[in-house]
Amino acid sequence: MNFFAAEPDVFAPETVHRAEAFADLASRALRLALRIADTQNLADDLRAAMASRTTIDVACGVIMAQNRCSQDEAMALLAKASSHRNQKLRDVAAGILGRVSDGGVRTHFDP
């Protein structure tokens, strides 16, 4: 926040004090707004991660059933396919589920 005047010492000490108090309040409000935005972004990211994780876990279960393998082996196969196709793990998992099911999977938690 800047205040300009054509001559020096134009602002009275009370005016300077009130401007400083206003700047302090404005900076507090801005810091709070940034913290709220960060928290909202984190919540959105966690919600998306939970939804992606459900898709990945269900696809892992499909691989386990089809290949009669352990969860670790199924995850390794899924990760390998993701790497070879240069696709995100959740997209490969969604593709698998699309081939074995008519509908998508849902994450069962209250957002």
PDB file as gemmi writes it, atoms N, CA and C in Angstrom:
CRYST1    1.000    1.000    1.000  90.00  90.00  90.00 P 1                      
ATOM      1  N   MET A   1       0.857  -1.149   0.000  1.00  0.00           N  
ATOM      2  CA  MET A   1       0.000   0.000   0.000  1.00  0.00           C  
ATOM      3  C   MET A   1       0.910   1.221   0.000  1.00  0.00           C  
ATOM      4  N   ASN A   2       0.632   2.119  -0.910  1.00  0.00           N  
ATOM      5  CA  ASN A   2       1.459   3.321  -1.037  1.00  0.00           C  
ATOM      6  C   ASN A   2       0.585   4.572  -0.957  1.00  0.00           C  
ATOM      7  N   PHE A   3       1.108   5.605  -0.298  1.00  0.00           N  
ATOM      8  CA  PHE A   3       0.467   6.907  -0.247  1.00  0.00           C  
ATOM      9  C   PHE A   3       1.479   7.909  -0.755  1.00  0.00           C  
ATOM     10  N   PHE A   4       1.040   8.787  -1.655  1.00  0.00           N  
ATOM     11  CA  PHE A   4       1.946   9.753  -2.250  1.00  0.00           C  
ATOM     12  C   PHE A   4       1.439  11.161  -1.995  1.00  0.00           C  
ATOM     13  N   ALA A   5       2.376  12.087  -1.897  1.00  0.00           N  
ATOM     14  CA  ALA A   5       2.035  13.508  -1.737  1.00  0.00           C  
ATOM     15  C   ALA A   5       3.077  14.322  -2.492  1.00  0.00           C  
ATOM     16  N   ALA A   6       2.660  15.486  -2.926  1.00  0.00           N  
ATOM     17  CA  ALA A   6       3.564  16.351  -3.686  1.00  0.00           C  
ATOM     18  C   ALA A   6       4.633  16.967  -2.794  1.00  0.00           C  
ATOM     19  N   GLU A   7       4.370  17.088  -1.507  1.00  0.00           N  
ATOM     20  CA  GLU A   7       5.311  17.704  -0.583  1.00  0.00           C  
ATOM     21  C   GLU A   7       5.604  16.737   0.566  1.00  0.00           C  
ATOM     22  N   PRO A   8       6.767  16.828   1.186  1.00  0.00           N  
ATOM     23  CA  PRO A   8       7.069  15.970   2.332  1.00  0.00           C  
ATOM     24  C   PRO A   8       6.278  16.397   3.572  1.00  0.00           C  
ATOM     25  N   ASP A   9       6.112  15.457   4.489  1.00  0.00           N  
ATOM     26  CA  ASP A   9       5.451  15.672   5.778  1.00  0.00           C  
ATOM     27  C   ASP A   9       4.028  16.214   5.648  1.00  0.00           C  
ATOM     28  N   VAL A  10       3.308  15.769   4.630  1.00  0.00           N  
ATOM     29  CA  VAL A  10       1.929  16.209   4.425  1.00  0.00           C  
ATOM     30  C   VAL A  10       0.979  15.441   5.345  1.00  0.00           C  
ATOM     31  N   PHE A  11       1.270  14.182   5.579  1.00  0.00           N  
ATOM     32  CA  PHE A  11       0.366  13.340   6.360  1.00  0.00           C  
ATOM     33  C   PHE A  11       0.617  13.519   7.851  1.00  0.00           C  
ATOM     34  N   ALA A  12      -0.441  13.750   8.574  1.00  0.00           N  
ATOM     35  CA  ALA A  12      -0.354  13.914  10.023  1.00  0.00           C  
ATOM     36  C   ALA A  12      -0.074  12.546  10.655  1.00  0.00           C  
ATOM     37  N   PRO A  13       0.541  12.542  11.848  1.00  0.00           N  
ATOM     38  CA  PRO A  13       0.836  11.264  12.510  1.00  0.00           C  
ATOM     39  C   PRO A  13      -0.407  10.382  12.698  1.00  0.00           C  
ATOM     40  N   GLU A  14      -1.549  10.992  12.989  1.00  0.00           N  
ATOM     41  CA  GLU A  14      -2.787  10.213  13.141  1.00  0.00           C  
ATOM     42  C   GLU A  14      -3.178   9.552  11.821  1.00  0.00           C  
ATOM     43  N   THR A  15      -3.004  10.238  10.711  1.00  0.00           N  
ATOM     44  CA  THR A  15      -3.318   9.689   9.386  1.00  0.00           C  
ATOM     45  C   THR A  15      -2.381   8.529   9.068  1.00  0.00           C  
ATOM     46  N   VAL A  16      -1.113   8.682   9.395  1.00  0.00           N  
ATOM     47  CA  VAL A  16      -0.142   7.609   9.171  1.00  0.00           C  
ATOM     48  C   VAL A  16      -0.505   6.403  10.021  1.00  0.00           C  
ATOM     49  N   HIS A  17      -0.858   6.639  11.270  1.00  0.00           N  
ATOM     50  CA  HIS A  17      -1.237   5.546  12.170  1.00  0.00           C  
ATOM     51  C   HIS A  17      -2.472   4.808  11.643  1.00  0.00           C  
ATOM     52  N   ARG A  18      -3.479   5.540  11.182  1.00  0.00           N  
ATOM     53  CA  ARG A  18      -4.696   4.910  10.650  1.00  0.00           C  
ATOM     54  C   ARG A  18      -4.387   4.134   9.374  1.00  0.00           C  
ATOM     55  N   ALA A  19      -3.508   4.655   8.533  1.00  0.00           N  
ATOM     56  CA  ALA A  19      -3.127   3.944   7.299  1.00  0.00           C  
ATOM     57  C   ALA A  19      -2.387   2.655   7.632  1.00  0.00           C  
ATOM     58  N   GLU A  20      -1.507   2.721   8.624  1.00  0.00           N  
ATOM     59  CA  GLU A  20      -0.777   1.516   9.048  1.00  0.00           C  
ATOM     60  C   GLU A  20      -1.729   0.479   9.629  1.00  0.00           C  
ATOM     61  N   ALA A  21      -2.708   0.921  10.412  1.00  0.00           N  
ATOM     62  CA  ALA A  21      -3.691   0.002  10.992  1.00  0.00           C  
ATOM     63  C   ALA A  21      -4.526  -0.641   9.878  1.00  0.00           C  
ATOM     64  N   PHE A  22      -4.913   0.152   8.888  1.00  0.00           N  
ATOM     65  CA  PHE A  22      -5.674  -0.384   7.762  1.00  0.00           C  
ATOM     66  C   PHE A  22      -4.833  -1.406   6.989  1.00  0.00           C  
ATOM     67  N   ALA A  23      -3.566  -1.092   6.760  1.00  0.00           N  
ATOM     68  CA  ALA A  23      -2.681  -2.020   6.045  1.00  0.00           C  
ATOM     69  C   ALA A  23      -2.528  -3.326   6.823  1.00  0.00           C  
ATOM     70  N   ASP A  24      -2.442  -3.238   8.148  1.00  0.00           N  
ATOM     71  CA  ASP A  24      -2.338  -4.435   8.978  1.00  0.00           C  
ATOM     72  C   ASP A  24      -3.591  -5.296   8.846  1.00  0.00           C  
ATOM     73  N   LEU A  25      -4.755  -4.672   8.900  1.00  0.00           N  
ATOM     74  CA  LEU A  25      -6.005  -5.421   8.754  1.00  0.00           C  
ATOM     75  C   LEU A  25      -6.112  -6.042   7.356  1.00  0.00           C  
ATOM     76  N   ALA A  26      -5.733  -5.289   6.347  1.00  0.00           N  
ATOM     77  CA  ALA A  26      -5.800  -5.813   4.982  1.00  0.00           C  
ATOM     78  C   ALA A  26      -4.856  -7.003   4.801  1.00  0.00           C  
ATOM     79  N   SER A  27      -3.668  -6.932   5.385  1.00  0.00           N  
ATOM     80  CA  SER A  27      -2.723  -8.043   5.246  1.00  0.00           C  
ATOM     81  C   SER A  27      -3.213  -9.276   6.000  1.00  0.00           C  
ATOM     82  N   ARG A  28      -3.861  -9.077   7.137  1.00  0.00           N  
ATOM     83  CA  ARG A  28      -4.430 -10.216   7.869  1.00  0.00           C  
ATOM     84  C   ARG A  28      -5.540 -10.881   7.060  1.00  0.00           C  
ATOM     85  N   ALA A  29      -6.401 -10.069   6.462  1.00  0.00           N  
ATOM     86  CA  ALA A  29      -7.495 -10.611   5.650  1.00  0.00           C  
ATOM     87  C   ALA A  29      -6.947 -11.370   4.445  1.00  0.00           C  
ATOM     88  N   LEU A  30      -5.906 -10.844   3.831  1.00  0.00           N  
ATOM     89  CA  LEU A  30      -5.301 -11.517   2.687  1.00  0.00           C  
ATOM     90  C   LEU A  30      -4.662 -12.832   3.099  1.00  0.00           C  
ATOM     91  N   ARG A  31      -3.943 -12.842   4.217  1.00  0.00           N  
ATOM     92  CA  ARG A  31      -3.339 -14.093   4.706  1.00  0.00           C  
ATOM     93  C   ARG A  31      -4.410 -15.140   5.000  1.00  0.00           C  
ATOM     94  N   LEU A  32      -5.514 -14.715   5.614  1.00  0.00           N  
ATOM     95  CA  LEU A  32      -6.605 -15.641   5.908  1.00  0.00           C  
ATOM     96  C   LEU A  32      -7.224 -16.177   4.615  1.00  0.00           C  
ATOM     97  N   ALA A  33      -7.436 -15.307   3.646  1.00  0.00           N  
ATOM     98  CA  ALA A  33      -7.997 -15.750   2.361  1.00  0.00           C  
ATOM     99  C   ALA A  33      -7.074 -16.757   1.681  1.00  0.00           C  
ATOM    100  N   LEU A  34      -5.785 -16.538   1.750  1.00  0.00           N  
ATOM    101  CA  LEU A  34      -4.829 -17.479   1.152  1.00  0.00           C  
ATOM    102  C   LEU A  34      -4.834 -18.815   1.881  1.00  0.00           C  
ATOM    103  N   ARG A  35      -4.928 -18.774   3.210  1.00  0.00           N  
ATOM    104  CA  ARG A  35      -4.991 -20.030   3.978  1.00  0.00           C  
ATOM    105  C   ARG A  35      -6.260 -20.808   3.652  1.00  0.00           C  
ATOM    106  N   ILE A  36      -7.372 -20.104   3.515  1.00  0.00           N  
ATOM    107  CA  ILE A  36      -8.634 -20.767   3.165  1.00  0.00           C  
ATOM    108  C   ILE A  36      -8.537 -21.374   1.775  1.00  0.00           C  
ATOM    109  N   ALA A  37      -7.971 -20.650   0.831  1.00  0.00           N  
ATOM    110  CA  ALA A  37      -7.823 -21.164  -0.532  1.00  0.00           C  
ATOM    111  C   ALA A  37      -6.920 -22.395  -0.551  1.00  0.00           C  
ATOM    112  N   ASP A  38      -5.815 -22.357   0.190  1.00  0.00           N  
ATOM    113  CA  ASP A  38      -4.924 -23.515   0.267  1.00  0.00           C  
ATOM    114  C   ASP A  38      -5.634 -24.725   0.857  1.00  0.00           C  
ATOM    115  N   THR A  39      -6.404 -24.495   1.895  1.00  0.00           N  
ATOM    116  CA  THR A  39      -7.136 -25.589   2.533  1.00  0.00           C  
ATOM    117  C   THR A  39      -8.174 -26.172   1.585  1.00  0.00           C  
ATOM    118  N   GLN A  40      -8.860 -25.317   0.845  1.00  0.00           N  
ATOM    119  CA  GLN A  40      -9.857 -25.793  -0.120  1.00  0.00           C  
ATOM    120  C   GLN A  40      -9.187 -26.590  -1.235  1.00  0.00           C  
ATOM    121  N   ASN A  41      -8.056 -26.109  -1.716  1.00  0.00           N  
ATOM    122  CA  ASN A  41      -7.320 -26.847  -2.756  1.00  0.00           C  
ATOM    123  C   ASN A  41      -6.882 -28.211  -2.248  1.00  0.00           C  
ATOM    124  N   LEU A  42      -6.407 -28.265  -1.017  1.00  0.00           N  
ATOM    125  CA  LEU A  42      -5.998 -29.538  -0.438  1.00  0.00           C  
ATOM    126  C   LEU A  42      -7.187 -30.489  -0.328  1.00  0.00           C  
ATOM    127  N   ALA A  43      -8.318 -29.983   0.126  1.00  0.00           N  
ATOM    128  CA  ALA A  43      -9.517 -30.820   0.239  1.00  0.00           C  
ATOM    129  C   ALA A  43      -9.949 -31.344  -1.128  1.00  0.00           C  
ATOM    130  N   ASP A  44      -9.903 -30.489  -2.141  1.00  0.00           N  
ATOM    131  CA  ASP A  44     -10.267 -30.918  -3.495  1.00  0.00           C  
ATOM    132  C   ASP A  44      -9.308 -31.984  -4.006  1.00  0.00           C  
ATOM    133  N   ASP A  45      -8.018 -31.780  -3.761  1.00  0.00           N  
ATOM    134  CA  ASP A  45      -7.007 -32.758  -4.192  1.00  0.00           C  
ATOM    135  C   ASP A  45      -7.205 -34.100  -3.487  1.00  0.00           C  
ATOM    136  N   LEU A  46      -7.486 -34.061  -2.199  1.00  0.00           N  
ATOM    137  CA  LEU A  46      -7.701 -35.302  -1.449  1.00  0.00           C  
ATOM    138  C   LEU A  46      -8.960 -36.023  -1.917  1.00  0.00           C  
ATOM    139  N   ARG A  47     -10.002 -35.265  -2.220  1.00  0.00           N  
ATOM    140  CA  ARG A  47     -11.245 -35.863  -2.717  1.00  0.00           C  
ATOM    141  C   ARG A  47     -10.988 -36.546  -4.063  1.00  0.00           C  
ATOM    142  N   ALA A  48     -10.253 -35.884  -4.954  1.00  0.00           N  
ATOM    143  CA  ALA A  48      -9.924 -36.470  -6.259  1.00  0.00           C  
ATOM    144  C   ALA A  48      -9.044 -37.698  -6.091  1.00  0.00           C  
ATOM    145  N   ALA A  49      -8.109 -37.634  -5.159  1.00  0.00           N  
ATOM    146  CA  ALA A  49      -7.235 -38.789  -4.918  1.00  0.00           C  
ATOM    147  C   ALA A  49      -8.034 -39.977  -4.400  1.00  0.00           C  
ATOM    148  N   MET A  50      -8.996 -39.728  -3.535  1.00  0.00           N  
ATOM    149  CA  MET A  50      -9.832 -40.821  -3.027  1.00  0.00           C  
ATOM    150  C   MET A  50     -10.636 -41.457  -4.151  1.00  0.00           C  
ATOM    151  N   ALA A  51     -11.181 -40.623  -5.046  1.00  0.00           N  
ATOM    152  CA  ALA A  51     -11.953 -41.155  -6.168  1.00  0.00           C  
ATOM    153  C   ALA A  51     -11.051 -41.963  -7.093  1.00  0.00           C  
ATOM    154  N   SER A  52      -9.849 -41.459  -7.372  1.00  0.00           N  
ATOM    155  CA  SER A  52      -8.904 -42.186  -8.217  1.00  0.00           C  
ATOM    156  C   SER A  52      -8.478 -43.480  -7.544  1.00  0.00           C  
ATOM    157  N   ARG A  53      -8.293 -43.429  -6.255  1.00  0.00           N  
ATOM    158  CA  ARG A  53      -7.844 -44.614  -5.526  1.00  0.00           C  
ATOM    159  C   ARG A  53      -8.886 -45.725  -5.584  1.00  0.00           C  
ATOM    160  N   THR A  54     -10.157 -45.362  -5.542  1.00  0.00           N  
ATOM    161  CA  THR A  54     -11.209 -46.366  -5.651  1.00  0.00           C  
ATOM    162  C   THR A  54     -11.141 -47.062  -7.001  1.00  0.00           C  
ATOM    163  N   THR A  55     -10.993 -46.296  -8.067  1.00  0.00           N  
ATOM    164  CA  THR A  55     -10.888 -46.864  -9.416  1.00  0.00           C  
ATOM    165  C   THR A  55      -9.690 -47.791  -9.504  1.00  0.00           C  
ATOM    166  N   ILE A  56      -8.560 -47.359  -8.965  1.00  0.00           N  
ATOM    167  CA  ILE A  56      -7.340 -48.165  -9.018  1.00  0.00           C  
ATOM    168  C   ILE A  56      -7.513 -49.452  -8.205  1.00  0.00           C  
ATOM    169  N   ASP A  57      -8.086 -49.345  -7.013  1.00  0.00           N  
ATOM    170  CA  ASP A  57      -8.259 -50.529  -6.170  1.00  0.00           C  
ATOM    171  C   ASP A  57      -9.219 -51.546  -6.790  1.00  0.00           C  
ATOM    172  N   VAL A  58     -10.304 -51.063  -7.384  1.00  0.00           N  
ATOM    173  CA  VAL A  58     -11.254 -51.989  -8.005  1.00  0.00           C  
ATOM    174  C   VAL A  58     -10.618 -52.649  -9.225  1.00  0.00           C  
ATOM    175  N   ALA A  59      -9.880 -51.886 -10.036  1.00  0.00           N  
ATOM    176  CA  ALA A  59      -9.185 -52.462 -11.187  1.00  0.00           C  
ATOM    177  C   ALA A  59      -8.152 -53.482 -10.726  1.00  0.00           C  
ATOM    178  N   CYS A  60      -7.505 -53.206  -9.630  1.00  0.00           N  
ATOM    179  CA  CYS A  60      -6.539 -54.142  -9.059  1.00  0.00           C  
ATOM    180  C   CYS A  60      -7.241 -55.451  -8.698  1.00  0.00           C  
ATOM    181  N   GLY A  61      -8.429 -55.344  -8.143  1.00  0.00           N  
ATOM    182  CA  GLY A  61      -9.211 -56.532  -7.814  1.00  0.00           C  
ATOM    183  C   GLY A  61      -9.582 -57.330  -9.049  1.00  0.00           C  
ATOM    184  N   VAL A  62      -9.912 -56.637 -10.123  1.00  0.00           N  
ATOM    185  CA  VAL A  62     -10.223 -57.317 -11.390  1.00  0.00           C  
ATOM    186  C   VAL A  62      -9.000 -58.081 -11.881  1.00  0.00           C  
ATOM    187  N   ILE A  63      -7.852 -57.440 -11.838  1.00  0.00           N  
ATOM    188  CA  ILE A  63      -6.603 -58.100 -12.281  1.00  0.00           C  
ATOM    189  C   ILE A  63      -6.318 -59.309 -11.400  1.00  0.00           C  
ATOM    190  N   MET A  64      -6.524 -59.163 -10.098  1.00  0.00           N  
ATOM    191  CA  MET A  64      -6.292 -60.282  -9.176  1.00  0.00           C  
ATOM    192  C   MET A  64      -7.197 -61.468  -9.534  1.00  0.00           C  
ATOM    193  N   ALA A  65      -8.458 -61.174  -9.832  1.00  0.00           N  
ATOM    194  CA  ALA A  65      -9.402 -62.248 -10.163  1.00  0.00           C  
ATOM    195  C   ALA A  65      -9.057 -62.898 -11.498  1.00  0.00           C  
ATOM    196  N   GLN A  66      -8.692 -62.097 -12.474  1.00  0.00           N  
ATOM    197  CA  GLN A  66      -8.398 -62.638 -13.799  1.00  0.00           C  
ATOM    198  C   GLN A  66      -7.104 -63.432 -13.823  1.00  0.00           C  
ATOM    199  N   ASN A  67      -6.112 -62.984 -13.079  1.00  0.00           N  
ATOM    200  CA  ASN A  67      -4.785 -63.603 -13.136  1.00  0.00           C  
ATOM    201  C   ASN A  67      -4.480 -64.477 -11.929  1.00  0.00           C  
ATOM    202  N   ARG A  68      -5.403 -64.538 -10.990  1.00  0.00           N  
ATOM    203  CA  ARG A  68      -5.192 -65.301  -9.754  1.00  0.00           C  
ATOM    204  C   ARG A  68      -3.829 -64.958  -9.135  1.00  0.00           C  
ATOM    205  N   CYS A  69      -3.678 -63.679  -8.859  1.00  0.00           N  
ATOM    206  CA  CYS A  69      -2.412 -63.203  -8.309  1.00  0.00           C  
ATOM    207  C   CYS A  69      -2.677 -62.383  -7.055  1.00  0.00           C  
ATOM    208  N   SER A  70      -1.604 -61.994  -6.384  1.00  0.00           N  
ATOM    209  CA  SER A  70      -1.722 -61.195  -5.163  1.00  0.00           C  
ATOM    210  C   SER A  70      -1.988 -59.728  -5.513  1.00  0.00           C  
ATOM    211  N   GLN A  71      -2.339 -58.973  -4.502  1.00  0.00           N  
ATOM    212  CA  GLN A  71      -2.572 -57.548  -4.707  1.00  0.00           C  
ATOM    213  C   GLN A  71      -1.284 -56.851  -5.162  1.00  0.00           C  
ATOM    214  N   ASP A  72      -0.172 -57.211  -4.575  1.00  0.00           N  
ATOM    215  CA  ASP A  72       1.103 -56.600  -4.969  1.00  0.00           C  
ATOM    216  C   ASP A  72       1.418 -56.891  -6.430  1.00  0.00           C  
ATOM    217  N   GLU A  73       1.184 -58.134  -6.857  1.00  0.00           N  
ATOM    218  CA  GLU A  73       1.438 -58.498  -8.252  1.00  0.00           C  
ATOM    219  C   GLU A  73       0.483 -57.758  -9.193  1.00  0.00           C  
ATOM    220  N   ALA A  74      -0.767 -57.637  -8.783  1.00  0.00           N  
ATOM    221  CA  ALA A  74      -1.745 -56.918  -9.594  1.00  0.00           C  
ATOM    222  C   ALA A  74      -1.368 -55.438  -9.718  1.00  0.00           C  
ATOM    223  N   MET A  75      -0.939 -54.830  -8.628  1.00  0.00           N  
ATOM    224  CA  MET A  75      -0.513 -53.423  -8.672  1.00  0.00           C  
ATOM    225  C   MET A  75       0.716 -53.264  -9.557  1.00  0.00           C  
ATOM    226  N   ALA A  76       1.616 -54.229  -9.500  1.00  0.00           N  
ATOM    227  CA  ALA A  76       2.808 -54.174 -10.350  1.00  0.00           C  
ATOM    228  C   ALA A  76       2.410 -54.253 -11.824  1.00  0.00           C  
ATOM    229  N   LEU A  77       1.455 -55.123 -12.154  1.00  0.00           N  
ATOM    230  CA  LEU A  77       0.981 -55.229 -13.538  1.00  0.00           C  
ATOM    231  C   LEU A  77       0.317 -53.931 -13.989  1.00  0.00           C  
ATOM    232  N   LEU A  78      -0.484 -53.357 -13.117  1.00  0.00           N  
ATOM    233  CA  LEU A  78      -1.159 -52.105 -13.432  1.00  0.00           C  
ATOM    234  C   LEU A  78      -0.145 -50.973 -13.633  1.00  0.00           C  
ATOM    235  N   ALA A  79       0.849 -50.903 -12.750  1.00  0.00           N  
ATOM    236  CA  ALA A  79       1.886 -49.873 -12.863  1.00  0.00           C  
ATOM    237  C   ALA A  79       2.715 -50.071 -14.125  1.00  0.00           C  
ATOM    238  N   LYS A  80       3.002 -51.304 -14.457  1.00  0.00           N  
ATOM    239  CA  LYS A  80       3.777 -51.597 -15.666  1.00  0.00           C  
ATOM    240  C   LYS A  80       3.001 -51.170 -16.909  1.00  0.00           C  
ATOM    241  N   ALA A  81       1.702 -51.488 -16.949  1.00  0.00           N  
ATOM    242  CA  ALA A  81       0.872 -51.078 -18.078  1.00  0.00           C  
ATOM    243  C   ALA A  81       0.807 -49.555 -18.179  1.00  0.00           C  
ATOM    244  N   SER A  82       0.706 -48.897 -17.041  1.00  0.00           N  
ATOM    245  CA  SER A  82       0.680 -47.433 -17.014  1.00  0.00           C  
ATOM    246  C   SER A  82       1.969 -46.860 -17.587  1.00  0.00           C  
ATOM    247  N   SER A  83       3.078 -47.440 -17.197  1.00  0.00           N  
ATOM    248  CA  SER A  83       4.387 -46.968 -17.663  1.00  0.00           C  
ATOM    249  C   SER A  83       4.571 -47.213 -19.156  1.00  0.00           C  
ATOM    250  N   HIS A  84       4.210 -48.403 -19.608  1.00  0.00           N  
ATOM    251  CA  HIS A  84       4.398 -48.747 -21.026  1.00  0.00           C  
ATOM    252  C   HIS A  84       3.492 -47.930 -21.932  1.00  0.00           C  
ATOM    253  N   ARG A  85       2.306 -47.608 -21.457  1.00  0.00           N  
ATOM    254  CA  ARG A  85       1.356 -46.836 -22.265  1.00  0.00           C  
ATOM    255  C   ARG A  85       1.542 -45.333 -22.095  1.00  0.00           C  
ATOM    256  N   ASN A  86       2.384 -44.960 -21.149  1.00  0.00           N  
ATOM    257  CA  ASN A  86       2.610 -43.550 -20.831  1.00  0.00           C  
ATOM    258  C   ASN A  86       1.280 -42.865 -20.471  1.00  0.00           C  
ATOM    259  N   GLN A  87       0.494 -43.555 -19.640  1.00  0.00           N  
ATOM    260  CA  GLN A  87      -0.778 -43.031 -19.166  1.00  0.00           C  
ATOM    261  C   GLN A  87      -0.765 -43.026 -17.645  1.00  0.00           C  
ATOM    262  N   LYS A  88      -1.600 -42.182 -17.099  1.00  0.00           N  
ATOM    263  CA  LYS A  88      -1.732 -42.167 -15.641  1.00  0.00           C  
ATOM    264  C   LYS A  88      -2.340 -43.490 -15.177  1.00  0.00           C  
ATOM    265  N   LEU A  89      -1.939 -43.895 -13.997  1.00  0.00           N  
ATOM    266  CA  LEU A  89      -2.412 -45.148 -13.423  1.00  0.00           C  
ATOM    267  C   LEU A  89      -3.940 -45.178 -13.344  1.00  0.00           C  
ATOM    268  N   ARG A  90      -4.531 -44.063 -12.944  1.00  0.00           N  
ATOM    269  CA  ARG A  90      -5.998 -44.024 -12.816  1.00  0.00           C  
ATOM    270  C   ARG A  90      -6.689 -44.171 -14.161  1.00  0.00           C  
ATOM    271  N   ASP A  91      -6.060 -43.688 -15.247  1.00  0.00           N  
ATOM    272  CA  ASP A  91      -6.653 -43.816 -16.575  1.00  0.00           C  
ATOM    273  C   ASP A  91      -6.579 -45.255 -17.084  1.00  0.00           C  
ATOM    274  N   VAL A  92      -5.473 -45.929 -16.805  1.00  0.00           N  
ATOM    275  CA  VAL A  92      -5.356 -47.338 -17.177  1.00  0.00           C  
ATOM    276  C   VAL A  92      -6.385 -48.150 -16.387  1.00  0.00           C  
ATOM    277  N   ALA A  93      -6.508 -47.852 -15.100  1.00  0.00           N  
ATOM    278  CA  ALA A  93      -7.477 -48.552 -14.254  1.00  0.00           C  
ATOM    279  C   ALA A  93      -8.899 -48.317 -14.755  1.00  0.00           C  
ATOM    280  N   ALA A  94      -9.222 -47.096 -15.129  1.00  0.00           N  
ATOM    281  CA  ALA A  94     -10.554 -46.785 -15.644  1.00  0.00           C  
ATOM    282  C   ALA A  94     -10.814 -47.536 -16.951  1.00  0.00           C  
ATOM    283  N   GLY A  95      -9.788 -47.682 -17.771  1.00  0.00           N  
ATOM    284  CA  GLY A  95      -9.931 -48.442 -19.009  1.00  0.00           C  
ATOM    285  C   GLY A  95     -10.244 -49.904 -18.747  1.00  0.00           C  
ATOM    286  N   ILE A  96      -9.587 -50.469 -17.775  1.00  0.00           N  
ATOM    287  CA  ILE A  96      -9.851 -51.873 -17.398  1.00  0.00           C  
ATOM    288  C   ILE A  96     -11.291 -52.019 -16.934  1.00  0.00           C  
ATOM    289  N   LEU A  97     -11.726 -51.109 -16.076  1.00  0.00           N  
ATOM    290  CA  LEU A  97     -13.089 -51.189 -15.554  1.00  0.00           C  
ATOM    291  C   LEU A  97     -14.124 -50.956 -16.648  1.00  0.00           C  
ATOM    292  N   GLY A  98     -13.785 -50.134 -17.616  1.00  0.00           N  
ATOM    293  CA  GLY A  98     -14.691 -49.892 -18.734  1.00  0.00           C  
ATOM    294  C   GLY A  98     -14.914 -51.137 -19.580  1.00  0.00           C  
ATOM    295  N   ARG A  99     -13.914 -52.019 -19.617  1.00  0.00           N  
ATOM    296  CA  ARG A  99     -14.031 -53.250 -20.402  1.00  0.00           C  
ATOM    297  C   ARG A  99     -14.782 -54.352 -19.662  1.00  0.00           C  
ATOM    298  N   VAL A 100     -14.855 -54.277 -18.341  1.00  0.00           N  
ATOM    299  CA  VAL A 100     -15.508 -55.358 -17.591  1.00  0.00           C  
ATOM    300  C   VAL A 100     -16.834 -54.933 -16.961  1.00  0.00           C  
ATOM    301  N   SER A 101     -17.196 -53.675 -17.061  1.00  0.00           N  
ATOM    302  CA  SER A 101     -18.401 -53.190 -16.394  1.00  0.00           C  
ATOM    303  C   SER A 101     -19.095 -52.159 -17.270  1.00  0.00           C  
ATOM    304  N   ASP A 102     -20.412 -52.101 -17.149  1.00  0.00           N  
ATOM    305  CA  ASP A 102     -21.175 -51.111 -17.911  1.00  0.00           C  
ATOM    306  C   ASP A 102     -21.066 -49.714 -17.303  1.00  0.00           C  
ATOM    307  N   GLY A 103     -20.988 -49.643 -15.997  1.00  0.00           N  
ATOM    308  CA  GLY A 103     -20.944 -48.357 -15.314  1.00  0.00           C  
ATOM    309  C   GLY A 103     -19.619 -48.134 -14.625  1.00  0.00           C  
ATOM    310  N   GLY A 104     -19.382 -46.905 -14.239  1.00  0.00           N  
ATOM    311  CA  GLY A 104     -18.160 -46.586 -13.518  1.00  0.00           C  
ATOM    312  C   GLY A 104     -18.286 -46.955 -12.055  1.00  0.00           C  
ATOM    313  N   VAL A 105     -17.194 -46.868 -11.358  1.00  0.00           N  
ATOM    314  CA  VAL A 105     -17.198 -47.147  -9.929  1.00  0.00           C  
ATOM    315  C   VAL A 105     -17.463 -45.854  -9.176  1.00  0.00           C  
ATOM    316  N   ARG A 106     -17.983 -45.998  -7.974  1.00  0.00           N  
ATOM    317  CA  ARG A 106     -18.231 -44.833  -7.131  1.00  0.00           C  
ATOM    318  C   ARG A 106     -17.439 -44.973  -5.856  1.00  0.00           C  
ATOM    319  N   THR A 107     -17.011 -43.864  -5.360  1.00  0.00           N  
ATOM    320  CA  THR A 107     -16.337 -43.817  -4.082  1.00  0.00           C  
ATOM    321  C   THR A 107     -17.394 -43.595  -3.012  1.00  0.00           C  
ATOM    322  N   HIS A 108     -17.399 -44.419  -2.002  1.00  0.00           N  
ATOM    323  CA  HIS A 108     -18.434 -44.343  -0.975  1.00  0.00           C  
ATOM    324  C   HIS A 108     -17.912 -43.639   0.271  1.00  0.00           C  
ATOM    325  N   PHE A 109     -17.916 -42.319   0.201  1.00  0.00           N  
ATOM    326  CA  PHE A 109     -17.612 -41.500   1.366  1.00  0.00           C  
ATOM    327  C   PHE A 109     -18.332 -40.188   1.193  1.00  0.00           C  
ATOM    328  N   ASP A 110     -18.616 -39.531   2.281  1.00  0.00           N  
ATOM    329  CA  ASP A 110     -19.310 -38.246   2.223  1.00  0.00           C  
ATOM    330  C   ASP A 110     -18.290 -37.145   2.038  1.00  0.00           C  
ATOM    331  N   PRO A 111     -18.391 -36.394   0.924  1.00  0.00           N  
ATOM    332  CA  PRO A 111     -17.419 -35.313   0.683  1.00  0.00           C  
ATOM    333  C   PRO A 111     -17.584 -34.144   1.616  1.00  0.00           C  
TER     334      PRO A 111                                                      
END                                                                             
